[in-house]
Amino acid sequence: MKMIQSNKLVLFGAGKIGRSFIGQLFSRGGYHVVFVDVYKPLIDEINRRKNYNVIIKADKDEVLNISNIRGVYAGDEDEVVIEVATAGIVAVSVGQNGLKQIFRLLVKGLIQRQKLFGNHPLDIIIAENMRNADEHFESELLKELPVNFPFHQMVGLIETSIGKMVPIMKPEDIDNDMLQIFAEPYNTLILNKKGFKNQIPAINGLAPKENIKAWVDRKLFIHNLGHAVTAYIGFLYDPSFIYIYEALAVKEIFLFAKAAMMQAAGILKIKYPGEFTHDDLTEHIDDLLYRFKNKALGDTIFRVGCDLTRKLSAEDRLAGAIHEAFELNLPYDKILTALIAGFQFKATDHNGKMMVADETIINKYENNIIMGLINICGFSVSKHQTLFVDAGIIKNELSLIASKRMSLKSLLK
């Protein structure tokens, strides 16, 4: 007879965050972790070995062996549905492009769960970097569920703020062991306290918050923003830089990144009164910059800056922060400078290649920044007139800096 297994986590996505963070936390917290993934060789290897290593990259590497796991191939739909129906909790970490297939499987699992166990609720941790993730999940699931399905009684949607950094691994490291994963020491999963229908799991590393929207925005507009600023200004300063820590070793880049992050902190303080203090946000920024400089992590400027279509878009880290600042009448010049530098970002991977989509963005907008700000970033010439004036001045300054005819110190004015 099928039963709900209260200590079973069904985790969609056996990728970097899935293995290094979500699976690791729950396995070490006493849960049996069932990975569901579309890459069958990875699932086969999980089932063959039933454990894998997370390599914590710091001054001295630490190896965490993660056990009590198994895998299910996402193509084995009937098996996935039963795993969801009998899960104690579910988590999703597949990236936004993989969500469509996941929604279909979740719907079937929820319907089967109700058939087997009545209206016993299921909590779903959304380990995706997206704003309003719970609203998106609810909308997509309700499209496929029966009209009379007791959704709000049965489904808890748990937004998260994913702050863990996992670098691109070298091909030889993957070839050596396809299951091992590199990650930084940071190991705190911020999640929505109010989203749970069942009791919150008593696991070290979970940090439930009352106002998750504020914490999601803190991740996007300070962590992600600071990363992007470092990558785009670092590449502009010296295109030969490979690693984020190389850029931050330049005092002017470090100071500029911190200044841009502090502008974002000012936005968050006003937008979420009472949630963050100036000292809290300053301490967080200092900690992030320290983590960004982790040489052992080997995080590359390419990884941090690439995917311009997403990272320069209207609601993402840079343009999104500027939209918020504009509405609140707060300064955003440092953030705008980094955004414009993003339209000149030509960093390449270890094979010397840019992302194809990034090449398209650069070719189209590098010399037509006004249209980039309109078409990619969602700004309006009529509404954001002063921004466009500032953008023209900044574009000229960046051109002088890139050609070494002006010092980077000019950005710190």
C-alpha positions in Angstrom: 0.0 0.0 0.0 1.3 3.4 -0.9 2.0 5.8 1.9 3.2 9.4 2.3 6.9 9.3 3.3 7.2 12.3 5.5 11.0 12.3 5.4 11.2 12.1 1.6 12.2 15.1 -0.6 11.5 14.8 -4.3 13.9 17.2 -5.9 13.3 18.2 -9.6 16.7 19.1 -10.9 20.0 17.3 -10.1 22.1 20.2 -11.3 24.4 22.6 -9.5 22.0 24.1 -7.0 20.1 20.8 -6.7 23.1 18.8 -5.7 25.3 21.3 -4.0 22.6 23.1 -1.9 19.0 21.7 -1.7 19.9 18.0 -1.9 22.8 18.5 0.4 20.8 20.4 3.1 18.0 17.9 3.1 20.1 14.7 3.0 22.3 15.9 5.9 19.1 16.9 7.6 17.8 13.3 7.7 15.7 13.2 4.5 15.8 10.7 1.8 16.4 12.7 -1.4 14.9 11.5 -4.7 16.5 13.4 -7.6 14.3 13.8 -10.8 16.2 14.9 -13.9 16.0 14.8 -17.7 19.7 13.8 -18.0 19.5 10.0 -17.8 23.3 9.3 -17.5 23.4 11.4 -14.3 20.4 9.6 -12.8 21.9 6.3 -13.7 25.1 7.3 -11.9 23.2 8.4 -8.8 21.5 5.1 -8.7 24.7 3.2 -9.2 26.7 5.0 -6.5 24.0 6.3 -4.2 26.2 9.1 -3.0 28.2 12.0 -4.3 30.7 14.7 -3.0 30.2 18.4 -2.6 33.6 20.1 -2.7 33.5 23.2 -0.5 36.0 25.7 -2.1 37.7 27.9 0.4 41.2 28.5 1.7 41.2 24.8 2.3 38.8 22.5 0.4 36.3 20.5 2.5 34.5 17.4 1.1 30.9 16.7 2.1 29.7 13.2 1.1 26.0 13.2 0.4 24.2 9.9 0.8 20.7 8.5 1.3 19.8 9.5 -2.3 18.4 7.9 -5.4 17.3 9.1 -8.8 14.3 8.9 -11.1 14.5 9.7 -14.8 12.0 12.5 -15.7 11.0 10.5 -18.8 9.6 7.7 -16.5 6.4 9.7 -16.0 4.4 7.1 -14.0 7.2 6.7 -11.6 7.7 10.4 -11.1 4.0 10.9 -10.5 4.0 8.3 -7.7 7.1 9.9 -6.1 5.4 13.3 -6.0 2.2 11.8 -4.7 4.0 10.1 -1.8 6.5 12.9 -1.0 6.9 14.5 2.3 8.0 17.6 0.5 9.0 18.6 -3.1 11.6 21.1 -4.4 12.1 22.5 -7.9 15.5 23.6 -9.1 15.5 23.3 -12.9 15.9 26.8 -14.3 13.1 28.8 -15.8 13.5 27.0 -19.2 12.8 23.6 -17.7 9.7 24.6 -15.7 7.0 23.8 -18.4 7.6 20.0 -18.2 7.8 20.1 -14.4 4.4 21.8 -14.1 2.8 18.9 -16.0 4.4 16.3 -13.7 3.5 18.2 -10.6 -0.1 18.5 -11.7 -0.3 14.7 -12.3 1.4 14.1 -8.9 -1.0 16.3 -7.1 -4.1 14.7 -8.7 -2.7 11.2 -7.8 -1.9 12.4 -4.2 -5.5 13.5 -3.7 -6.8 10.1 -5.1 -4.6 8.2 -2.7 -4.6 10.4 0.4 -7.4 12.9 0.2 -6.5 16.5 0.7 -3.2 15.9 2.5 -1.1 19.1 1.6 2.1 19.1 -0.2 4.7 21.9 0.2 6.8 22.8 -2.9 10.0 24.7 -2.4 10.7 26.9 -5.4 14.5 27.0 -5.6 14.6 29.3 -8.7 16.0 32.7 -9.1 12.8 34.6 -10.0 10.6 37.2 -8.5 7.0 36.3 -7.6 7.8 32.7 -8.2 4.9 31.5 -6.1 2.4 33.5 -8.2 3.9 32.1 -11.4 3.7 28.5 -10.1 0.1 28.9 -8.9 -0.9 30.3 -12.3 0.7 27.6 -14.3 -0.5 24.7 -12.0 -4.1 26.0 -11.9 -4.2 26.0 -15.8 -3.9 22.2 -15.7 -5.6 21.2 -12.5 -9.3 20.3 -12.4 -11.5 23.3 -11.7 -12.7 22.0 -8.4 -9.2 20.9 -7.2 -8.7 22.2 -3.6 -5.5 24.0 -4.5 -5.1 26.4 -1.6 -5.8 23.6 0.9 -3.4 21.1 -0.7 -0.5 23.1 -2.1 2.1 25.2 -0.2 4.3 27.3 -2.6 7.5 28.2 -0.9 9.5 31.1 -2.5 13.2 31.1 -1.8 16.2 33.4 -2.1 19.1 31.4 -3.4 22.3 33.0 -2.3 24.7 30.1 -2.8 27.4 30.5 -5.5 28.3 27.5 -7.6 30.9 28.1 -10.3 31.3 26.6 -13.7 33.4 23.4 -13.4 36.2 22.6 -15.8 35.5 19.7 -18.2 38.3 17.7 -16.7 36.6 18.0 -13.2 33.3 16.8 -14.6 35.0 14.0 -16.6 36.8 12.9 -13.4 33.5 12.6 -11.5 30.2 13.6 -13.1 28.4 13.7 -9.7 30.9 15.8 -7.7 30.0 19.5 -7.5 32.0 22.6 -6.4 30.4 25.3 -4.2 31.2 28.0 -1.7 30.9 27.5 2.1 27.7 29.7 2.3 24.9 27.3 3.2 21.7 29.2 4.2 18.4 28.7 2.4 16.2 31.7 2.9 12.5 30.8 2.3 9.0 31.9 2.9 7.8 31.1 6.3 4.2 31.9 5.4 4.1 29.5 2.4 4.1 26.2 4.2 1.0 24.1 4.7 2.8 21.5 6.8 5.3 22.0 9.5 8.6 23.7 8.5 11.3 21.0 8.3 13.7 21.2 11.3 16.9 21.3 9.2 20.0 23.3 9.8 20.5 25.9 7.1 16.8 26.7 6.6 16.1 30.4 7.4 12.3 31.1 7.2 11.4 34.8 6.7 8.0 36.6 7.2 8.5 38.9 4.2 10.1 36.8 1.5 9.5 39.4 -1.2 12.0 41.7 0.5 14.6 38.9 0.7 14.2 37.9 -2.9 14.7 41.5 -3.9 17.8 41.7 -1.6 19.3 38.7 -3.5 18.5 40.2 -6.9 19.3 43.9 -6.2 22.4 43.4 -4.1 23.9 40.0 -4.7 23.1 39.6 -8.4 23.5 43.3 -9.0 26.9 43.4 -7.3 28.1 40.4 -9.3 27.0 42.0 -12.6 28.6 45.3 -11.8 31.9 43.6 -11.0 31.7 41.5 -14.3 30.8 44.4 -16.6 33.1 47.1 -15.1 35.8 44.5 -14.7 35.6 43.4 -18.4 35.6 47.1 -19.5 38.7 47.8 -17.4 40.6 44.8 -18.6 39.1 42.3 -21.1 41.9 39.8 -20.3 40.6 39.3 -16.8 39.1 35.8 -16.3 38.0 35.7 -12.7 35.8 37.9 -10.6 38.5 38.1 -7.9 40.9 39.6 -10.4 38.5 42.5 -11.0 37.9 43.1 -7.4 41.6 43.2 -6.7 41.6 46.5 -8.5 40.7 49.1 -5.8 38.6 51.3 -8.1 36.5 48.4 -9.3 36.0 47.2 -5.7 34.9 50.7 -4.6 32.6 51.2 -7.6 30.9 47.8 -7.1 30.4 48.6 -3.4 29.0 52.1 -4.3 26.5 50.6 -6.8 25.4 48.0 -4.2 25.0 50.7 -1.6 22.7 52.6 -4.1 20.7 49.4 -4.3 20.6 49.1 -0.5 19.1 52.5 -0.3 16.3 51.4 -2.6 15.6 48.3 -0.5 15.6 50.3 2.7 12.9 52.6 1.4 10.9 50.0 -0.4 10.7 47.6 2.6 10.6 49.9 5.7 11.5 48.1 8.9 12.8 45.0 7.1 16.4 46.1 6.6 18.6 48.6 8.4 21.5 50.5 6.9 23.9 48.5 9.1 22.4 45.2 8.1 22.7 45.9 4.4 26.2 47.3 4.7 27.3 44.2 6.6 25.7 42.0 3.9 27.4 43.9 1.1 30.8 43.6 2.8 30.3 39.9 3.3 29.3 39.4 -0.3 32.3 41.3 -1.6 34.5 39.1 0.6 32.7 36.0 -0.8 33.1 37.3 -4.4 36.9 37.5 -3.8 37.1 33.8 -3.0 39.9 32.6 -5.3 39.3 28.9 -4.5 35.8 29.3 -6.0 37.3 30.2 -9.3 34.1 32.1 -10.4 34.6 33.6 -13.9 33.6 37.0 -15.3 32.1 35.1 -18.2 29.7 33.1 -16.0 28.7 36.0 -13.9 28.1 38.4 -16.8 26.8 36.3 -19.6 23.1 35.8 -20.7 22.6 39.5 -21.4 19.0 39.1 -22.6 18.0 38.1 -19.1 20.5 40.1 -17.0 19.9 43.4 -18.7 16.1 42.9 -18.9 13.6 45.3 -17.3 12.9 43.4 -14.1 16.3 41.9 -13.5 19.3 43.0 -11.4 20.3 46.3 -13.0 17.4 47.7 -14.9 15.0 46.4 -12.3 16.8 48.3 -9.6 16.9 51.5 -11.7 13.1 51.2 -12.4 12.6 51.0 -8.6 15.0 53.9 -7.9 13.3 56.1 -10.5 9.9 55.5 -8.9 11.3 56.4 -5.5 13.3 59.3 -6.7 16.6 57.8 -5.5 20.1 57.9 -7.1 21.0 55.2 -9.6 23.9 56.6 -11.6 26.4 53.9 -10.5 23.9 51.1 -11.4 23.1 52.8 -14.8 26.9 52.9 -15.5 27.2 49.2 -15.0 24.1 48.6 -17.1 25.5 50.5 -20.0 28.8 48.6 -19.6 26.8 45.4 -19.9 26.0 46.4 -23.5 29.7 46.2 -24.2 30.3 42.9 -22.4 32.2 40.5 -24.8 33.7 38.0 -22.3 34.2 34.5 -23.6 34.1 31.0 -22.1 37.1 28.6 -21.8 36.7 27.9 -25.5 37.0 31.5 -26.4 33.3 31.8 -27.4 30.6 34.2 -26.4 27.0 33.1 -25.9 25.3 33.3 -29.3 22.4 35.3 -27.9 24.9 37.7 -26.2 26.6 38.3 -29.6 23.3 39.3 -31.0 22.7 41.8 -28.2 26.1 43.4 -28.6 25.9 43.6 -32.4 22.5 45.2 -32.2 22.9 47.6 -29.3 26.6 48.3 -28.4 26.5 51.4 -30.7 22.8 52.1 -30.2 22.5 52.3 -26.4 19.2 54.2 -26.6 17.4 51.4 -28.4 19.0 48.9 -26.0 17.6 50.8 -23.0 14.2 50.9 -24.6 13.9 47.4 -26.1 15.8 45.3 -23.5 15.6 47.4 -20.3 12.0 48.7 -20.7 12.8 52.4 -20.3 10.6 55.0 -22.0 12.0 58.2 -23.6 9.0 60.2 -22.3 8.9 58.8 -18.8 12.7 58.4 -18.2 14.0 61.5 -20.1 16.7 62.4 -17.6 18.0 58.8 -17.7 18.6 58.9 -21.4 20.5 62.1 -21.1 22.7 60.6 -18.4 23.1 57.4 -20.5 24.6 59.4 -23.4 27.2 61.0 -21.1 28.0 57.7 -19.4 28.4 55.9 -22.7 31.1 58.5 -23.8 32.9 58.2 -20.4 33.0 54.4 -20.7 34.4 54.6 -24.2 37.2 56.8 -22.9 37.9 54.4 -20.1 37.9 51.4 -22.4 40.4 53.1 -24.7 42.6 54.1 -21.6 42.1 57.8 -22.3 40.3 58.2 -18.9 40.9 56.7 -15.5 38.5 54.4 -13.9 38.6 56.8 -10.9 36.2 59.1 -12.9 33.4 56.6 -12.2 33.8 57.2 -8.4 32.8 60.8 -8.6 
